[in-house]
Amino acid sequence: MRNKTHLISAAAARDAAALFAATAMFAMGPAAARADGTPLGHSPLCEASAALIVDCPGASGSCLLVGDNEEEASLFWFRLDGTPLEKAKQQQSKFKGGKIGDIEALTAAGEGRIAVFGSHSRSTTCRESKERWRFGVIDGVKDKGVKLALTESNEFNASTLFGRNLPKGSLIEAASLAIKTAEAGARKAENDAEQCNQAPAYNAEGAVNVASAGAPDIWIGLRSPLLPRPTQAKGGRHGLAVLMHLKGLDAYSFDKVAALDLGGRGIRELAYADGWVLVIAGPPQDLKEEDDLKKWPDGKGPFRLMRFRAKELEAERVIVPGEEQAADLPISSEGLAVFGDEIIVLIDGNQASKKQPTKCATPAAFVVRKIADFVSKSSRE
């Protein structure tokens, strides 16, 4: 699908016992059916697009919460209790009170709450998809259904995102103009899938809460559009990824913008740990199969894991993750979470077909990176 792709470390994940369990549970088994990762779960979870570490129901340990961009009425979760993740029992929590189209991001929302975001994007043929103009909040994960406090936009455009009369020359004004331009291009490409893919309109695939406690401090990351590079900025001619600060949980509106240099890539997912924001960076557009193994213009893989200090979000300048903080990832990496000293990356699959409705055409998958290895290995690239 055109619009495929957080974290909060639970306190239990820092305990020595949890770290020991993490080492065992993420061991890659020999029975993996995908070359790029170990299969995760089963249908209806096929297109894993978002991840978050949360307290399990009853506050009994930590769980991996997963969103699927084709499942608009539920989330999935797995207990992180020492069982290898590929063998953990898949649980499903269905929403009570609404649906969210194209779920692409999960983040902590304070006081045990979880925010669930639709991409607010268009369809593969650039048609408006109003069921995606939604986000909601749930009070943690439950064994059965979870009540969803839903927020839905009746209109969606740059003005509803940022308001009017924006400061001249500011990043927020530049983001508003980039979104207006991209949406205009998408309208011209309506009903033409090929043209639509070459004119990536608004598509939000990441969310991260950078508050260590108290009220949430949530930033939304865009897969597209990219921001034109300011003439005074160094580093080439490629566009910049956009991060937008959510005003609150009562409306999909923003009061600040940050720009991130990902080498011309957009944001596919975000996570937070120990003062760092982790990013899955990937192409703004969908890749064709023949493009998958091609290197990006910067000579690296098209999907990369990067990070930067959260405090940099407050500066009105381009954020540039250092090369020692980057590593290649499998194609279609979408979900991102940190558990103990490990980084869990989820890889998108393909939903079940009508002929085999109970079996994913391609299963979702996961890979694990040690935080220490991620930094030390990438520094030798």
C-alpha positions as CSV (number, residue, x, y, z in Angstrom):
1,M,0.0,0.0,0.0
2,R,1.1,3.5,-0.6
3,N,1.1,4.4,3.0
4,K,2.9,1.9,5.1
5,T,4.8,3.1,9.0
6,H,7.6,4.4,18.5
7,L,8.4,3.8,21.6
8,I,8.6,4.3,25.2
9,S,10.9,2.1,27.3
10,A,8.9,0.5,30.1
11,A,10.6,0.6,33.4
12,A,10.5,-3.2,33.6
13,A,12.6,-3.4,30.5
14,R,15.5,-1.9,32.4
15,D,15.6,-4.6,35.0
16,A,18.3,-7.1,34.8
17,A,15.8,-9.9,34.5
18,A,14.1,-8.2,31.6
19,L,17.4,-7.7,29.8
20,F,18.2,-11.4,30.2
21,A,14.8,-12.3,28.8
22,A,15.2,-9.9,25.9
23,T,18.4,-11.7,24.8
24,A,16.6,-15.0,24.7
25,M,13.3,-13.9,23.2
26,F,14.8,-12.1,20.2
27,A,17.2,-14.9,19.1
28,M,16.7,-15.6,15.5
29,G,15.4,-19.1,14.8
30,P,16.4,-21.3,11.8
31,A,12.8,-21.6,10.6
32,A,12.5,-18.0,9.3
33,A,10.4,-17.9,6.2
34,R,11.7,-14.5,5.1
35,A,15.2,-13.7,4.1
36,D,15.1,-10.3,5.6
37,G,13.8,-11.1,9.0
38,T,12.0,-13.6,11.3
39,P,8.2,-13.9,10.8
40,L,6.0,-12.2,13.4
41,G,2.5,-13.3,14.2
42,H,-0.2,-14.4,11.8
43,S,-3.2,-13.2,9.9
44,P,-4.9,-10.8,10.4
45,L,-1.6,-9.2,11.4
46,C,0.2,-9.1,8.1
47,E,1.2,-5.5,7.4
48,A,3.0,-4.4,10.6
49,S,3.3,-0.6,10.5
50,A,3.8,0.6,14.1
51,A,5.3,-0.6,17.4
52,L,5.4,0.5,21.0
53,I,6.6,-1.1,24.3
54,V,3.7,-0.9,26.8
55,D,2.6,-2.4,30.1
56,C,0.8,-5.7,29.6
57,P,-2.8,-6.0,30.8
58,G,-2.8,-6.0,34.6
59,A,0.6,-4.3,34.6
60,S,2.2,-7.8,34.5
61,G,5.4,-7.1,32.6
62,S,6.0,-5.5,29.2
63,C,4.3,-6.2,25.9
64,L,5.1,-5.3,22.3
65,L,2.1,-3.4,20.8
66,V,1.7,-3.5,17.0
67,G,-0.4,-1.7,14.6
68,D,-1.3,-2.9,11.1
69,N,-2.2,-0.4,8.4
70,E,-4.9,-2.7,7.0
71,E,-6.6,-3.3,10.4
72,E,-8.4,-0.1,11.3
73,A,-10.4,-1.5,14.2
74,S,-7.8,-3.2,16.4
75,L,-4.2,-3.5,17.6
76,F,-2.1,-6.6,18.3
77,W,0.2,-7.4,21.2
78,F,2.8,-9.9,22.4
79,R,4.0,-10.6,25.9
80,L,7.8,-10.1,26.3
81,D,8.2,-12.8,28.9
82,G,11.2,-14.7,27.7
83,T,9.4,-16.6,25.0
84,P,11.1,-16.1,21.6
85,L,9.1,-13.3,19.9
86,E,8.4,-15.5,16.8
87,K,6.7,-18.0,19.2
88,A,4.9,-15.6,21.4
89,K,1.1,-15.8,21.4
90,Q,-0.5,-13.1,19.3
91,Q,-3.3,-11.2,21.1
92,Q,-5.8,-8.8,19.6
93,S,-7.5,-5.7,21.2
94,K,-10.4,-4.4,19.3
95,F,-11.5,-0.8,19.5
96,K,-14.7,0.3,21.1
97,G,-15.9,3.7,19.8
98,G,-14.5,3.9,16.2
99,K,-12.0,3.0,13.6
100,I,-8.7,4.6,12.4
101,G,-7.8,4.1,8.8
102,D,-4.2,3.3,7.8
103,I,-2.7,3.1,11.3
104,E,1.0,4.1,11.0
105,A,2.1,5.4,14.4
106,L,1.8,4.6,18.1
107,T,3.2,6.6,21.0
108,A,2.8,7.0,24.7
109,A,0.4,9.8,25.7
110,G,1.0,10.1,29.4
111,E,-0.6,8.4,32.4
112,G,-0.5,5.0,30.7
113,R,-2.5,6.2,27.7
114,I,-1.5,5.4,24.1
115,A,-2.1,7.6,21.1
116,V,-2.9,5.8,17.8
117,F,-2.4,7.8,14.6
118,G,-3.8,7.3,11.1
119,S,-1.5,8.5,8.3
120,H,-3.9,11.3,7.1
121,S,-2.7,10.3,3.6
122,R,-4.4,9.7,0.3
123,S,-5.0,6.3,-1.3
124,T,-2.7,4.7,-3.9
125,T,-4.6,6.5,-6.6
126,C,-4.4,9.9,-4.7
127,R,-8.0,10.0,-3.7
128,E,-8.8,11.5,-0.4
129,S,-9.4,8.9,2.3
130,K,-11.3,10.6,5.2
131,E,-11.2,7.5,7.4
132,R,-7.4,8.2,7.6
133,W,-8.0,11.7,9.0
134,R,-8.3,10.3,12.5
135,F,-6.3,9.6,15.6
136,G,-7.3,8.4,19.0
137,V,-6.3,7.6,22.5
138,I,-6.7,4.4,24.5
139,D,-6.2,3.8,28.2
140,G,-3.5,1.1,27.8
141,V,-3.9,-2.5,26.5
142,K,-6.7,-4.7,27.6
143,D,-7.3,-8.4,27.4
144,K,-10.5,-7.7,25.5
145,G,-11.7,-4.5,23.8
146,V,-10.3,-1.1,24.4
147,K,-12.3,2.2,24.5
148,L,-11.1,4.5,21.8
149,A,-11.4,8.3,22.3
150,L,-11.5,9.3,18.6
151,T,-10.6,12.7,17.1
152,E,-11.6,13.2,13.4
153,S,-10.8,16.1,11.1
154,N,-13.7,17.3,9.0
155,E,-11.3,19.2,6.8
156,F,-7.6,18.5,6.1
157,N,-5.2,21.0,4.5
158,A,-2.2,23.1,5.5
159,S,-4.4,25.7,7.2
160,T,-6.1,23.2,9.4
161,L,-2.6,21.8,10.3
162,F,-0.8,25.1,11.1
163,G,-3.3,28.0,10.9
164,R,-2.8,31.1,8.8
165,N,-0.5,34.1,8.9
166,L,2.6,32.1,9.7
167,P,5.9,33.8,10.5
168,K,7.7,34.7,7.3
169,G,10.8,32.7,6.5
170,S,10.1,30.2,9.3
171,L,10.2,26.4,9.1
172,I,6.5,26.2,9.8
173,E,5.8,28.5,6.9
174,A,8.0,26.4,4.6
175,A,6.3,23.2,5.8
176,S,2.9,24.7,5.1
177,L,3.9,25.6,1.6
178,A,5.4,22.2,0.9
179,I,2.2,20.5,2.0
180,K,0.0,22.8,-0.1
181,T,2.2,22.2,-3.2
182,A,2.3,18.4,-2.6
183,E,-1.5,18.2,-2.2
184,A,-2.0,20.2,-5.3
185,G,0.2,17.8,-7.3
186,A,-1.7,14.8,-5.8
187,R,-5.0,16.2,-6.9
188,K,-3.7,16.4,-10.5
189,A,-2.6,12.8,-10.2
190,E,-5.9,11.5,-8.9
191,N,-7.0,8.1,-10.3
192,D,-3.5,7.5,-11.8
193,A,-1.5,5.2,-9.5
194,E,1.8,5.6,-11.3
195,Q,1.6,9.4,-11.3
196,C,0.4,9.4,-7.7
197,N,3.5,7.5,-6.6
198,Q,5.7,10.1,-8.2
199,A,3.8,12.9,-6.5
200,P,4.0,11.9,-2.8
201,A,1.4,14.0,-0.9
202,Y,1.0,14.3,2.9
203,N,1.7,11.0,4.7
204,A,2.5,10.9,8.4
205,E,4.2,7.6,9.5
206,G,5.9,8.3,12.7
207,A,5.0,9.6,16.2
208,V,7.2,10.1,19.3
209,N,6.7,11.4,22.8
210,V,9.9,13.0,23.9
211,A,8.6,13.8,27.4
212,S,10.3,11.7,30.1
213,A,7.3,12.4,32.5
214,G,4.2,14.5,32.8
215,A,2.3,15.9,29.9
216,P,3.0,14.4,26.5
217,D,5.4,16.2,24.1
218,I,4.5,14.5,20.8
219,W,6.1,15.0,17.4
220,I,4.7,13.6,14.2
221,G,7.1,12.6,11.4
222,L,6.2,12.8,7.7
223,R,7.2,10.3,5.1
224,S,6.2,12.9,2.6
225,P,6.4,15.6,1.4
226,L,10.0,16.6,1.9
227,L,10.9,20.2,2.7
228,P,13.0,22.1,0.1
229,R,16.5,22.6,1.5
230,P,17.1,26.2,2.5
231,T,19.6,27.9,0.2
232,Q,22.0,28.6,3.2
233,A,21.9,25.0,4.4
234,K,24.9,22.7,3.7
235,G,24.8,19.1,2.6
236,G,23.5,18.8,-1.0
237,R,20.3,19.5,-2.9
238,H,18.0,16.7,-1.5
239,G,14.9,17.6,0.5
240,L,14.6,17.5,4.2
241,A,12.2,15.3,6.3
242,V,9.6,17.1,8.4
243,L,8.8,16.8,12.1
244,M,5.7,18.6,13.5
245,H,4.9,19.3,17.1
246,L,1.3,18.3,18.1
247,K,-0.4,21.1,20.1
248,G,-2.5,18.6,22.1
249,L,-4.6,15.6,22.0
250,D,-7.9,17.4,21.2
251,A,-7.1,18.2,17.5
252,Y,-4.7,17.3,14.7
253,S,-2.9,20.7,14.7
254,F,0.7,21.8,15.1
255,D,2.6,24.8,16.5
256,K,6.3,24.0,15.7
257,V,8.2,22.3,12.9
258,A,11.7,20.8,12.8
259,A,13.7,19.7,9.7
260,L,15.7,16.6,9.5
261,D,18.4,15.7,7.0
262,L,18.0,12.0,6.2
263,G,19.8,12.2,2.8
264,G,16.6,12.7,0.9
265,R,14.6,10.1,2.8
266,G,11.4,10.6,4.6
267,I,10.4,9.4,8.1
268,R,9.0,5.8,8.3
269,E,8.9,5.5,12.1
270,L,10.1,7.2,15.3
271,A,11.0,6.1,18.8
272,Y,12.5,7.6,21.9
273,A,15.0,6.2,24.4
274,D,17.4,7.9,26.9
275,G,17.3,11.3,25.4
276,W,17.6,10.1,21.8
277,V,15.1,10.1,19.0
278,L,15.5,7.0,16.7
279,V,14.3,7.2,13.1
280,I,13.6,4.7,10.4
281,A,14.4,6.7,7.3
282,G,13.0,5.5,4.0
283,P,12.0,6.7,0.5
284,P,9.0,9.1,0.3
285,Q,7.6,7.1,-2.5
286,D,6.9,3.3,-2.8
287,L,9.8,1.4,-4.3
288,K,9.3,-1.0,-7.2
289,E,10.7,-4.5,-6.9
290,E,13.6,-3.6,-9.3
291,D,14.5,-0.6,-7.1
292,D,14.7,-2.5,-3.8
293,L,18.4,-3.4,-4.0
294,K,19.5,-0.1,-5.5
295,K,21.6,2.2,-3.3
296,W,20.2,5.6,-2.5
297,P,21.9,8.6,-4.0
298,D,24.1,9.0,-0.9
299,G,25.5,5.5,-1.6
300,K,23.7,3.9,1.4
301,G,20.7,1.6,1.5
302,P,17.2,3.2,0.9
303,F,16.1,2.3,4.5
304,R,18.3,3.4,7.4
305,L,18.2,3.5,11.1
306,M,19.4,6.9,12.4
307,R,19.2,8.9,15.7
308,F,19.7,12.4,17.1
309,R,19.4,14.1,20.4
310,A,15.8,15.0,21.3
311,K,16.9,18.5,22.6
312,E,17.8,19.4,19.0
313,L,14.1,19.6,18.2
314,E,13.9,22.9,19.9
315,A,16.4,24.6,17.6
316,E,15.3,26.4,14.5
317,R,17.8,24.7,12.3
318,V,18.3,21.6,10.2
319,I,19.0,18.5,12.3
320,V,21.8,16.3,10.8
321,P,22.2,12.8,12.4
322,G,25.9,11.9,12.4
323,E,27.0,9.0,10.2
324,E,28.2,7.2,13.3
325,Q,24.6,7.0,14.2
326,A,23.2,5.3,11.1
327,A,22.8,1.7,9.8
328,D,21.1,0.1,6.9
329,L,17.7,-1.8,7.4
330,P,15.7,-4.2,5.4
331,I,13.3,-2.8,2.7
332,S,9.9,-1.9,4.1
333,S,11.0,-1.5,7.7
334,E,8.1,0.1,9.4
335,G,7.8,-0.4,13.2
336,L,10.3,0.6,15.8
337,A,10.6,0.1,19.5
338,V,13.3,-0.3,22.2
339,F,13.3,-3.0,24.8
340,G,16.2,-3.0,27.3
341,D,19.4,-2.7,25.2
342,E,17.8,-3.9,22.0
343,I,16.1,-2.2,19.1
344,I,13.1,-4.0,17.5
345,V,12.4,-3.2,13.9
346,L,9.2,-4.5,12.3
347,I,9.1,-5.3,8.6
348,D,5.9,-4.9,6.5
349,G,4.3,-7.9,4.9
350,N,1.2,-8.3,2.6
351,Q,-2.3,-9.0,3.7
352,A,-4.1,-12.3,3.1
353,S,-5.7,-12.9,-0.3
354,K,-9.4,-13.7,-0.9
355,K,-8.3,-17.3,-1.9
356,Q,-6.4,-17.7,1.4
357,P,-8.1,-15.3,3.8
358,T,-6.5,-16.8,6.9
359,K,-2.9,-16.7,5.7
360,C,-0.8,-13.6,5.0
361,A,0.4,-13.4,1.5
362,T,3.7,-12.3,3.0
363,P,4.0,-12.5,6.8
364,A,5.1,-9.5,8.9
365,A,8.7,-9.9,10.2
366,F,11.2,-8.4,12.6
367,V,14.9,-7.9,13.1
368,V,16.7,-6.9,16.3
369,R,19.7,-4.6,16.6
370,K,21.7,-4.2,19.8
371,I,22.0,-0.5,20.7
372,A,25.7,-0.9,21.3
373,D,26.3,-2.7,18.0
374,F,24.2,-0.2,16.1
375,V,26.5,2.7,17.2
376,S,29.8,0.9,17.1
377,K,29.3,-1.0,13.8
378,S,27.9,2.1,12.0
379,S,30.9,4.1,13.1
380,R,33.1,1.8,11.1
381,E,31.1,2.2,7.9
